[in-house]
Amino acid sequence: MPVDLSSFDNSDFQPGGAVKRGLWYFFNVLFMLNPWNPFIGLKRGVLRLFGAKIGKGVVIKPRVNVKYPWLLEIGDHTWIGEGVWIDNLGQVEIGNNVCISQGALLLSGNHNYKKSTFDLMVGKIELAEGAWIGAKSIVPGGTKIGSHAILTAGSIAPNELKPFGIYKGNPAEWIRQRKMEDHD
Protein backbone atom coordinates (compact mmCIF):
# COMPACT_ATOMS: atom_id res chain seq x y z
CA MET A 1 0.00 0.00 0.00
CA PRO A 2 1.46 3.43 -0.89
CA VAL A 3 1.91 6.27 1.59
CA ASP A 4 -1.20 8.44 1.83
CA LEU A 5 -0.34 11.63 3.70
CA SER A 6 -3.93 12.87 3.37
CA SER A 7 -4.89 10.27 5.99
CA PHE A 8 -2.23 11.45 8.49
CA ASP A 9 -3.86 12.23 11.84
CA ASN A 10 -1.97 13.12 14.98
CA SER A 11 -4.90 14.77 16.74
CA ASP A 12 -4.24 12.58 19.79
CA PHE A 13 -0.80 14.21 20.19
CA GLN A 14 -1.32 17.14 22.56
CA PRO A 15 2.03 18.61 23.71
CA GLY A 16 0.36 21.64 25.32
CA GLY A 17 -2.55 23.96 24.63
CA ALA A 18 -2.73 26.08 21.50
CA VAL A 19 -2.28 29.35 23.43
CA LYS A 20 0.76 28.01 25.30
CA ARG A 21 2.34 26.75 22.06
CA GLY A 22 1.57 30.06 20.33
CA LEU A 23 3.13 32.11 23.10
CA TRP A 24 6.17 29.86 23.15
CA TYR A 25 6.61 30.25 19.39
CA PHE A 26 6.81 34.05 19.86
CA PHE A 27 9.19 33.84 22.84
CA ASN A 28 11.36 31.21 21.12
CA VAL A 29 11.85 33.45 18.07
CA LEU A 30 12.42 36.58 20.16
CA PHE A 31 14.77 35.21 22.83
CA MET A 32 16.21 31.85 21.74
CA LEU A 33 16.57 31.95 17.95
CA ASN A 34 17.47 35.63 17.82
CA PRO A 35 21.23 35.91 17.12
CA TRP A 36 21.17 39.41 18.62
CA ASN A 37 20.33 38.06 22.09
CA PRO A 38 23.62 37.15 23.79
CA PHE A 39 22.07 37.11 27.29
CA ILE A 40 22.32 33.55 28.59
CA GLY A 41 20.50 34.35 31.85
CA LEU A 42 17.55 35.73 29.90
CA LYS A 43 17.36 32.54 27.82
CA ARG A 44 17.42 30.38 30.94
CA GLY A 45 14.71 32.54 32.50
CA VAL A 46 12.44 32.34 29.47
CA LEU A 47 12.84 28.55 29.31
CA ARG A 48 11.98 28.29 33.01
CA LEU A 49 8.98 30.58 32.53
CA PHE A 50 7.61 28.03 30.05
CA GLY A 51 8.22 25.05 32.35
CA ALA A 52 11.74 23.85 31.53
CA LYS A 53 13.83 22.61 34.44
CA ILE A 54 17.19 24.34 34.05
CA GLY A 55 20.13 23.76 36.40
CA LYS A 56 22.70 26.31 37.52
CA GLY A 57 25.51 27.48 35.25
CA VAL A 58 23.84 26.32 32.01
CA VAL A 59 25.31 28.03 28.92
CA ILE A 60 22.98 28.51 25.94
CA LYS A 61 24.54 30.01 22.81
CA PRO A 62 22.63 31.95 20.09
CA ARG A 63 20.13 30.39 17.69
CA VAL A 64 19.17 27.45 19.92
CA ASN A 65 15.71 26.19 18.93
CA VAL A 66 13.57 24.43 21.55
CA LYS A 67 10.23 22.95 20.44
CA TYR A 68 8.50 22.55 23.82
CA PRO A 69 10.38 23.78 26.92
CA TRP A 70 7.87 22.11 29.26
CA LEU A 71 9.29 18.77 28.05
CA LEU A 72 12.92 19.75 28.72
CA GLU A 73 15.20 19.15 31.69
CA ILE A 74 18.82 20.37 31.73
CA GLY A 75 21.27 19.67 34.59
CA ASP A 76 23.95 21.93 36.04
CA HIS A 77 26.86 23.38 34.03
CA THR A 78 25.70 22.05 30.68
CA TRP A 79 26.68 23.79 27.44
CA ILE A 80 24.37 24.05 24.44
CA GLY A 81 26.14 25.27 21.30
CA GLU A 82 25.05 27.65 18.60
CA GLY A 83 22.36 26.41 16.24
CA VAL A 84 21.37 23.36 18.30
CA TRP A 85 17.82 22.18 17.63
CA ILE A 86 16.03 20.40 20.47
CA ASP A 87 12.95 19.11 18.66
CA ASN A 88 11.45 17.63 21.79
CA LEU A 89 8.05 16.29 20.91
CA GLY A 90 8.76 13.96 23.84
CA GLN A 91 10.72 14.34 27.06
CA VAL A 92 14.40 15.31 26.73
CA GLU A 93 16.58 14.94 29.83
CA ILE A 94 20.08 16.37 29.69
CA GLY A 95 22.35 15.66 32.67
CA ASN A 96 25.02 17.72 34.41
CA ASN A 97 28.17 18.81 32.55
CA VAL A 98 26.87 17.75 29.13
CA CYS A 99 28.22 19.44 26.01
CA ILE A 100 25.97 19.66 22.94
CA SER A 101 28.05 21.15 20.14
CA GLN A 102 27.07 23.46 17.29
CA GLY A 103 24.30 22.38 14.96
CA ALA A 104 23.50 19.14 16.78
CA LEU A 105 19.94 17.83 16.46
CA LEU A 106 18.00 16.16 19.27
CA LEU A 107 14.93 14.77 17.46
CA SER A 108 12.50 12.97 19.71
CA GLY A 109 9.86 12.54 17.02
CA ASN A 110 9.77 10.58 13.78
CA HIS A 111 7.27 8.89 11.49
CA ASN A 112 6.45 5.22 11.06
CA TYR A 113 7.47 4.47 7.47
CA LYS A 114 5.86 1.02 7.73
CA LYS A 115 2.35 2.49 7.87
CA SER A 116 0.62 4.15 4.94
CA THR A 117 -0.69 6.78 7.37
CA PHE A 118 2.91 7.79 8.34
CA ASP A 119 1.97 7.78 12.06
CA LEU A 120 3.90 9.98 14.49
CA MET A 121 6.30 8.15 16.82
CA VAL A 122 7.73 9.91 19.88
CA GLY A 123 10.58 8.71 22.09
CA LYS A 124 12.40 10.07 25.12
CA ILE A 125 16.02 11.23 24.82
CA GLU A 126 18.38 10.88 27.79
CA LEU A 127 21.89 12.35 27.88
CA ALA A 128 23.73 11.29 31.04
CA GLU A 129 26.29 13.30 32.99
CA GLY A 130 29.42 14.31 31.10
CA ALA A 131 28.19 13.21 27.66
CA TRP A 132 29.41 15.10 24.62
CA ILE A 133 27.30 15.37 21.48
CA GLY A 134 29.56 16.46 18.60
CA ALA A 135 28.78 19.21 16.10
CA LYS A 136 26.20 18.39 13.42
CA SER A 137 25.39 15.02 14.99
CA ILE A 138 21.88 13.58 15.43
CA VAL A 139 20.29 11.98 18.48
CA PRO A 140 16.92 10.37 17.64
CA GLY A 141 14.03 9.63 20.01
CA GLY A 142 14.42 6.57 22.21
CA THR A 143 18.18 7.12 22.61
CA LYS A 144 20.13 6.85 25.86
CA ILE A 145 23.60 8.35 25.89
CA GLY A 146 25.61 6.93 28.79
CA SER A 147 27.72 8.83 31.29
CA HIS A 148 30.70 10.57 29.64
CA ALA A 149 30.02 8.94 26.26
CA ILE A 150 30.98 10.86 23.11
CA LEU A 151 29.04 10.98 19.84
CA THR A 152 31.58 12.38 17.37
CA ALA A 153 30.84 15.20 14.93
CA GLY A 154 28.42 14.34 12.13
CA SER A 155 27.43 10.98 13.63
CA ILE A 156 23.97 9.52 14.17
CA ALA A 157 23.36 7.85 17.52
CA PRO A 158 22.02 4.31 17.70
CA ASN A 159 19.58 3.47 20.52
CA GLU A 160 22.22 3.39 23.24
CA LEU A 161 25.76 4.64 23.80
CA LYS A 162 27.54 2.90 26.67
CA PRO A 163 29.23 5.00 29.38
CA PHE A 164 32.71 6.32 28.49
CA GLY A 165 32.43 5.02 24.92
CA ILE A 166 33.42 7.06 21.88
CA TYR A 167 31.06 6.50 18.95
CA LYS A 168 31.43 7.51 15.31
CA GLY A 169 29.52 7.08 12.03
CA ASN A 170 26.04 6.47 10.65
CA PRO A 171 24.86 4.60 12.55
CA ALA A 172 27.49 5.39 15.13
CA GLU A 173 29.61 2.47 16.29
CA TRP A 174 31.87 2.14 19.30
CA ILE A 175 35.45 3.00 18.32
CA ARG A 176 37.26 3.16 21.66
CA GLN A 177 37.02 3.87 25.38
CA ARG A 178 37.15 7.48 26.60
CA LYS A 179 40.00 7.94 29.06
CA MET A 180 39.73 10.84 31.47
CA GLU A 181 42.73 12.60 33.00
CA ASP A 182 42.68 14.65 36.18
CA HIS A 183 43.43 18.33 35.77
CA ASP A 184 45.84 20.19 38.04
LINGI-V203799 format. One record per residue. RES is the residue in three letters. SS is DSSP state (h for helix, s for strand, l for the rest). PHI is phi as a letter, one per 30 degrees, with the letter a starting at -180 (NA if undefined). Layout:
BEGIN
res=RES ss=SS phi=PHI
res=RES ss=SS phi=PHI
END
This chain:
BEGIN
res=MET ss=l phi=NA
res=PRO ss=l phi=d
res=VAL ss=l phi=d
res=ASP ss=l phi=b
res=LEU ss=h phi=d
res=SER ss=h phi=d
res=SER ss=h phi=c
res=PHE ss=l phi=d
res=ASP ss=l phi=b
res=ASN ss=l phi=c
res=SER ss=l phi=d
res=ASP ss=l phi=d
res=PHE ss=l phi=d
res=GLN ss=l phi=b
res=PRO ss=l phi=d
res=GLY ss=l phi=k
res=GLY ss=l phi=d
res=ALA ss=h phi=d
res=VAL ss=h phi=d
res=LYS ss=h phi=d
res=ARG ss=h phi=d
res=GLY ss=h phi=d
res=LEU ss=h phi=d
res=TRP ss=h phi=d
res=TYR ss=h phi=e
res=PHE ss=h phi=d
res=PHE ss=h phi=d
res=ASN ss=h phi=d
res=VAL ss=h phi=d
res=LEU ss=h phi=d
res=PHE ss=h phi=c
res=MET ss=h phi=c
res=LEU ss=l phi=d
res=ASN ss=l phi=d
res=PRO ss=l phi=d
res=TRP ss=l phi=d
res=ASN ss=l phi=c
res=PRO ss=l phi=d
res=PHE ss=l phi=d
res=ILE ss=h phi=d
res=GLY ss=h phi=d
res=LEU ss=h phi=d
res=LYS ss=h phi=d
res=ARG ss=h phi=d
res=GLY ss=h phi=d
res=VAL ss=h phi=d
res=LEU ss=h phi=d
res=ARG ss=h phi=d
res=LEU ss=h phi=e
res=PHE ss=l phi=c
res=GLY ss=l phi=j
res=ALA ss=l phi=d
res=LYS ss=s phi=c
res=ILE ss=s phi=c
res=GLY ss=l phi=d
res=LYS ss=l phi=d
res=GLY ss=l phi=i
res=VAL ss=l phi=d
res=VAL ss=s phi=c
res=ILE ss=s phi=b
res=LYS ss=l phi=d
res=PRO ss=l phi=d
res=ARG ss=l phi=i
res=VAL ss=l phi=d
res=ASN ss=s phi=c
res=VAL ss=s phi=c
res=LYS ss=l phi=d
res=TYR ss=l phi=b
res=PRO ss=h phi=d
res=TRP ss=h phi=d
res=LEU ss=h phi=c
res=LEU ss=s phi=b
res=GLU ss=s phi=b
res=ILE ss=s phi=b
res=GLY ss=l phi=d
res=ASP ss=l phi=d
res=HIS ss=l phi=h
res=THR ss=l phi=c
res=TRP ss=s phi=c
res=ILE ss=s phi=b
res=GLY ss=l phi=d
res=GLU ss=l phi=e
res=GLY ss=l phi=i
res=VAL ss=l phi=d
res=TRP ss=s phi=c
res=ILE ss=s phi=c
res=ASP ss=s phi=c
res=ASN ss=l phi=c
res=LEU ss=l phi=d
res=GLY ss=l phi=b
res=GLN ss=l phi=d
res=VAL ss=s phi=b
res=GLU ss=s phi=c
res=ILE ss=s phi=c
res=GLY ss=l phi=d
res=ASN ss=l phi=d
res=ASN ss=l phi=h
res=VAL ss=l phi=c
res=CYS ss=s phi=c
res=ILE ss=s phi=c
res=SER ss=l phi=d
res=GLN ss=l phi=e
res=GLY ss=l phi=i
res=ALA ss=l phi=d
res=LEU ss=s phi=b
res=LEU ss=s phi=c
res=LEU ss=s phi=c
res=SER ss=l phi=d
res=GLY ss=s phi=c
res=ASN ss=s phi=a
res=HIS ss=s phi=b
res=ASN ss=l phi=d
res=TYR ss=l phi=d
res=LYS ss=l phi=d
res=LYS ss=l phi=c
res=SER ss=l phi=d
res=THR ss=l phi=d
res=PHE ss=l phi=h
res=ASP ss=l phi=e
res=LEU ss=s phi=d
res=MET ss=s phi=b
res=VAL ss=s phi=b
res=GLY ss=l phi=b
res=LYS ss=l phi=d
res=ILE ss=s phi=c
res=GLU ss=s phi=b
res=LEU ss=s phi=c
res=ALA ss=l phi=d
res=GLU ss=l phi=e
res=GLY ss=l phi=i
res=ALA ss=l phi=d
res=TRP ss=s phi=b
res=ILE ss=s phi=c
res=GLY ss=l phi=d
res=ALA ss=l phi=e
res=LYS ss=l phi=i
res=SER ss=l phi=c
res=ILE ss=s phi=b
res=VAL ss=s phi=c
res=PRO ss=s phi=d
res=GLY ss=l phi=e
res=GLY ss=l phi=i
res=THR ss=l phi=c
res=LYS ss=s phi=c
res=ILE ss=s phi=c
res=GLY ss=l phi=d
res=SER ss=l phi=e
res=HIS ss=l phi=i
res=ALA ss=l phi=d
res=ILE ss=s phi=b
res=LEU ss=s phi=c
res=THR ss=l phi=d
res=ALA ss=l phi=e
res=GLY ss=l phi=i
res=SER ss=l phi=c
res=ILE ss=s phi=c
res=ALA ss=l phi=d
res=PRO ss=l phi=d
res=ASN ss=l phi=d
res=GLU ss=s phi=b
res=LEU ss=s phi=c
res=LYS ss=l phi=d
res=PRO ss=l phi=e
res=PHE ss=l phi=i
res=GLY ss=s phi=c
res=ILE ss=s phi=c
res=TYR ss=s phi=b
res=LYS ss=s phi=b
res=GLY ss=s phi=j
res=ASN ss=l phi=b
res=PRO ss=l phi=d
res=ALA ss=s phi=d
res=GLU ss=s phi=b
res=TRP ss=s phi=d
res=ILE ss=s phi=c
res=ARG ss=s phi=a
res=GLN ss=s phi=d
res=ARG ss=l phi=d
res=LYS ss=l phi=c
res=MET ss=l phi=c
res=GLU ss=l phi=c
res=ASP ss=l phi=d
res=HIS ss=l phi=c
res=ASP ss=l phi=c
END
